[in-house]
């Protein structure tokens, strides 16, 4: 399986998690890419790759700065994502109950509306917890890989 890990970040936490997920995937897979969403063209989303999206939340449940150019390009192109499979890992803080992990939800809705299929559990990290984001993501990853291989 070919993997692309995409991240949207404000303070760098999503980038660290994405890099850790990429490193873990490279232990068992040859073709693993990691991109900041601001450097990724939505037209390049293809069924040949499995996407792991790591996205933080900024402000009032908004996209982080590096995800905004991707979302704008996505909305302008509205790519057909039929056959595209992905997993979502959102970051947020449950202290902000109304907007918790909403940054990732913006990307998730766009993917789903264009026909992509989310695979596995929706991963989330709560900044109010004592857990490290990468630890939570690395615990989440095996379930996603199992679900992804079961739906090939």
Buried (B, 14 or more C-beta within 10 A) or exposed (E): BEBBBBBBBBEEBBBBBBBBBBBBBEEEBEEBBBBBBBEBEBEEBEEEBBBBBBBBBBEEBBBBBBBBBBBEBBEEEEBEBEEBBBBBBBBBBEEBEEBBBBBBBBBBEBBBEBEBBBBBEBBBBBBEEEEBBBEBBBEBBEBBBEBBEEEE
